[in-house]
Amino acid sequence: MVANISSVCCSESIESKQTMLEMLENPISIEDAMAELEHQVPKAYQIWRQLFENGKKLYIENPSSNLMVGESKWADHFDAFSKLNWKNKGWLLDIGCGIQRIPSYLKDYPVDYIIGMDPLMPVTEHPFQFVQGIAEFIPFKDETFDYVISVTALDHVLLLDRALKEIYRVLKKTGKLLLWVGGTEHTEMYNPYSEDVKAIDMYHMFHINPSWFEPLMKECLFIKESHYQDRWGNHFYAYGKA
């Protein structure tokens, strides 16, 4: 099942902390999650699934260029942005943590309090607890996490509206959502339910544009607390809950 947390750090401290995280009573498996996506949006799913396989191949063949591992000035910028928002070191869910050991933007965060989630199983063991899953079906109970982060991964989901609702659900009332998204000009709002849905490139169904993304976040009851845009078009967001 997708809810089985695996941890390569088997210290007593982690084992005792694991009991603090409550999973859903009947979490959905990764296979059933994919089947449900296909059921909800069959046309968009077929396109998205091919993009998923394209990205998987890229991550495995060239991880240093396509995942936030090793030295990266952009990851350092997000790390600095995040540190402004780590008021307390609480439970953190990293959606799209990747298949390598640890993302460089989490190098200074206590690994005992990190849960990584990704649809792909790691090729190198993570030093934190890991669960296989997708953002549309997060296998934790309501208000579990102090922080949810997603780094250049939110534009890879199929059902963005459902993913945002799930993030809102698992985030504590006083929690924060930290996002790094690559903003792209002149992109229309994403609608996977449309009969005209199509991919925007060979890896993405959509690109995020603040003109429609920020109103969507507000509609999903997120409150924008801070926003930074660098000269390369990256957007860093910190959101709280309404």
C-alpha positions, 0 to 999 in steps of 0.5 A: 500500500502507498501508506507504508512508510519506509525509512532508512534511518532506523534510530529510536528517535525516528521510530518514536516519532513515527507514531505521531503521524496518523495515516488514513485508515484505508489509504489508496495504493499507487496503482489504484490512485492511477486508475482513479485518475484515469477514471476521472479524466480519461483523455487527459490521463493518457496524455499525462501518463506518457509525459510521466514516463518521459520525465521518469526516463530523464530523471534516471538518465540525468538526475543532476540536471533535472533534480534538485541535488548537488550544487544549485544556485536556484535551490540555494535561493529557495533554501534561503526563502524557506529559512525565512518561513521555518518558524519552528522545526515541525513535520514537513511533507515534501511532495515530489522529493525525487528519486535521489538521496536528498534534495539540496534545498532540505540539506539543513532541515532535520531529517527526522521530521521530513516525509518525502513523497514521490510517485517514483521509488528512490534509486538511492535511499533517502535519509528521511522517511519516504512514502510512494504516492501522488499529490492528488491522494495524500495518505495522511490524516487531516492537519498532519503537517506543519509544512508542505513544500513542493519544488518544481513539481506542482506543474507535473500533477494531473488534477491540480485542483484536487492536489491543492485540496489535498495539500490544504487538508493535510496542512495544520491550521497554523501550517505553511505551504512553500512552493517553487514554481517556474512561472511562464508568461501567456499561459492559459489556465489549466483545465484537465476536464476539457475535451480540448486538453493537450500537453504544453510540452513533452514533460508538462500538461501545463505551465504555471502563470501567476495571473491564474495561479494566484486566484486559484490558490485564493479560491482553494482558501490559501492566503499568500503570505510572501512571494519572491520572483527571481530574474530567471522567472522562478516564483517562490511562494509562502501560503497559509490557510484561511 
